[in-house]
Structures are given as structure tokens and as C-alpha cells.
Amino acid sequence: MRTHAILGCALILAGCAARTPAPVDDRRPQPLPTRPPVAKPVPAAPATVPPGHYVVRRGDTLYSIALEYGQDYRDLQRWNAIDDPTRLRVGQVLRVVPPEGEAPVQVGAARKAAEAEARPLETAPQARPGAAEQAPTKTEPKALRLPYTEQNLALLHKLDAAARATPGQGPGAEAPKPQAAKPEAAKPEPTRAADRDPEAIEFIWPVRGRVIATFSEPTNKGVDIAGRLGDPVVAAAPGRVVYTGTGIRGYGKLIVIRHENGWNSVYAHNREILVKEGQTVARGQKIAELGDTDADQPKLHFEIRRHGRPVDPLRHLPPPQPG
């Protein structure tokens, strides 16, 4: 019986060893595989920008680009076949110089060369026919006859001694010819940059007032002139209005005038604009009223640009007038 018990235990152990664990099936929901985010296409700038072209950056407008290159925004619109001047794309390449064969427009008062005035040469009066040429006769000094006295004799000796001491003086001596005074050398006057540039034009002050900020590129591309609201703003030189509006950030109500030889003038922060685009204005003509649009106080921000590049207005303006 003991033998049967041992055999039974052995069979039980053999059965347990032959069993294999049941497979486990994980039915929990599995996370979906994540996909990398798709980057939005960014217009890439061309590797090389052709000469005379510009790549649009964020914040640019057609008006600001035209100002930086001294052009009329309508010319940029025409050169680049732009339907809406308020819609530009970042990375867009724009032509900013006239195409070949199109000459730049010169604006301003035409300069007429001075005409030479014909005058007959002055000639000496001709002698009457048959008149003999006569040498000029001397009429001075006149001889003086004095009666013989001891006093007159002493006087003559005295005059004779004085004549020997000073040649050319005394009785019978010719009066010395007056010598022309030598002209004093003119002191050089300080010259402005405009006087040294053969293509410079004459600017006047656009408004009366005190200069409160001077030219300091790139922080200040012109001068700021303080004034009162409504003070008259005049054109600093003759030209044509190429822009009026508020399309350039930081300038408020703005006027841009194009002059001849690539010069532009800029008038910012106006309260009222009194001219229109395309209008021709004269030097000193009222074009706006001083204001404080997009500014911290009533003032005129005035710039002078040459081919779009800002220059110091104080080097091209006459000395400021008081008041």
C-alpha cells in the first residue's frame, strides 16, 4: 500500500510538470502612432537678388519701399504689375529702379540758361576830320609872382629846402598820383554741403520753430521742429507730390515731394494735408498744417533724401530764422 501511495504522488508531479501556462491576451486600447507636425512652406528668398531689386520683408509696404528708394509708389506698382499696392508677400522680389529704356523722371522748375546780352563796344570819341592831334596841356600848378622882399625871399628858400627833403614836393612839382587801395582778401565764408554739390537745389525751412531733434541715422532720419497745432507747413523746394497718406508707420499724416536731380523731401505728423498726389507745388507754397498725428507732441518731422538715402537737413537749409 505504501508502494501505491508513492506511485500516485509521482504521477501527480509528472502531470503538473507537463502543463504550460495559458496565453494572456492584452485587450487594452493601444495609443495611435504620432506623426511629426507638417511645417508650413515659407517662401524662400532667392539666392542672389538681381541688381535694382528688393526682397520684401515682414512689415514692408509698397509706400515705405518707395520712400527708401526715392521712387513713386505708382511706378513700383507699374514696374512689378501689382494690382493692389496694399498687398505684398514676404519674400516677393520687386524692381525698384526703372527698367532699361525708361529714363527717370526729372521733376522741378526748369533752369533756363542766362542769355548773353549784346552791347556795342564803347570807343573813344573820334577826332574831327582835319583836326591835329594835340598833346595834353598842363594847367597846374600855376606860377606865382611875388614882389621882391626879404620876407618873400626867405619864404622861397624855405619852400626850396622842403622840396629837396621830400622829392616830388614844392613849387613846380607834380602832385603825386593817388594809388588805388589794394583790395583786402575776402574772408572765406562757411559753405554748406548744398553749395559744394553742383546738382544741389535750394531748400527753405518748411515751418518756423525750434529744432528739438537733429539728424542721427538710423534713429532719426531728419529733424524735428516744434510748433503749434495748425501752423502752416510749406514746400521746401518746387516739385511734385508723390505721396500723401498714413501708409508708413511712425510718420502719421505724411507728404512726400519729389524734386529734380533725385532729391525728395518728407513732411510728417501733419494735422491736415492740403495737396494731392500728382500735384505740382512751388517753393514756399502751403501744403499742410502742423499736427501731432503718430507723435508725442505738435511738431513737424522733416527729411531730405537723395536717391532715397536720408541726409542731414541742416546741411542743406539756410541758417534758421528766429521764431
C-alpha positions, 0 to 999 in steps of 0.5 A, spaced: 500 500 500 505 504 501 508 502 494 501 505 491 501 511 495 508 513 492 506 511 485 500 516 485 504 522 488 509 521 482 504 521 477 501 527 480 508 531 479 509 528 472 502 531 470 503 538 473 510 538 470 507 537 463 502 543 463 504 550 460 501 556 462 495 559 458 496 565 453 494 572 456 491 576 451 492 584 452 485 587 450 487 594 452 486 600 447 493 601 444 495 609 443 495 611 435 502 612 432 504 620 432 506 623 426 511 629 426 507 636 425 507 638 417 511 645 417 508 650 413 512 652 406 515 659 407 517 662 401 524 662 400 528 668 398 532 667 392 539 666 392 542 672 389 537 678 388 538 681 381 541 688 381 535 694 382 531 689 386 528 688 393 526 682 397 520 684 401 520 683 408 515 682 414 512 689 415 514 692 408 509 696 404 509 698 397 509 706 400 515 705 405 519 701 399 518 707 395 520 712 400 527 708 401 528 708 394 526 715 392 521 712 387 513 713 386 509 708 389 505 708 382 511 706 378 513 700 383 506 698 382 507 699 374 514 696 374 512 689 378 504 689 375 501 689 382 494 690 382 493 692 389 499 696 392 496 694 399 498 687 398 505 684 398 508 677 400 514 676 404 519 674 400 516 677 393 522 680 389 520 687 386 524 692 381 525 698 384 529 702 379 526 703 372 527 698 367 532 699 361 529 704 356 525 708 361 529 714 363 527 717 370 523 722 371 526 729 372 521 733 376 522 741 378 522 748 375 526 748 369 533 752 369 533 756 363 540 758 361 542 766 362 542 769 355 548 773 353 546 780 352 549 784 346 552 791 347 556 795 342 563 796 344 564 803 347 570 807 343 573 813 344 570 819 341 573 820 334 577 826 332 574 831 327 576 830 320 582 835 319 583 836 326 591 835 329 592 831 334 594 835 340 598 833 346 595 834 353 596 841 356 598 842 363 594 847 367 597 846 374 600 848 378 600 855 376 606 860 377 606 865 382 609 872 382 611 875 388 614 882 389 621 882 391 622 882 399 626 879 404 620 876 407 618 873 400 625 871 399 626 867 405 619 864 404 622 861 397 628 858 400 624 855 405 619 852 400 626 850 396 629 846 402 622 842 403 622 840 396 629 837 396 627 833 403 621 830 400 622 829 392 616 830 388 614 836 393 614 844 392 613 849 387 613 846 380 612 839 382 607 834 380 602 832 385 603 825 386 598 820 383 593 817 388 594 809 388 588 805 388 587 801 395 589 794 394 583 790 395 583 786 402 582 778 401 575 776 402 574 772 408 572 765 406 565 764 408 562 757 411 559 753 405 554 748 406 554 741 403 548 744 398 553 749 395 559 744 394 554 739 390 553 742 383 546 738 382 544 741 389 537 745 389 535 750 394 531 748 400 527 753 405 525 751 412 518 748 411 515 751 418 518 756 423 520 753 430 525 750 434 529 744 432 528 739 438 531 733 434 537 733 429 539 728 424 542 721 427 541 715 422 538 710 423 534 713 429 532 719 426 532 720 419 531 728 419 529 733 424 524 735 428 521 742 429 516 744 434 510 748 433 503 749 434 497 745 432 495 748 425 501 752 423 502 752 416 507 747 413 510 749 406 514 746 400 521 746 401 523 746 394 518 746 387 516 739 385 511 734 385 507 730 390 508 723 390 505 721 396 500 723 401 497 718 406 498 714 413 501 708 409 508 708 413 508 707 420 511 712 425 510 718 420 502 719 421 499 724 416 505 724 411 507 728 404 512 726 400 515 731 394 519 729 389 524 734 386 529 734 380 536 731 380 533 725 385 532 729 391 525 728 395 523 731 401 518 728 407 513 732 411 510 728 417 505 728 423 501 733 419 494 735 422 491 736 415 494 735 408 492 740 403 495 737 396 494 731 392 498 726 389 500 728 382 500 735 384 505 740 382 507 745 388 512 751 388 517 753 393 514 756 399 507 754 397 502 751 403 501 744 403 499 742 410 498 744 417 502 742 423 499 736 427 501 731 432 498 725 428 503 718 430 507 723 435 508 725 442 507 732 441 505 738 435 511 738 431 513 737 424 518 731 422 522 733 416 527 729 411 531 730 405 533 724 401 537 723 395 536 717 391 532 715 397 538 715 402 536 720 408 541 726 409 542 731 414 537 737 413 541 742 416 546 741 411 542 743 406 537 749 409 539 756 410 541 758 417 534 758 421 530 764 422 528 766 429 521 764 431 
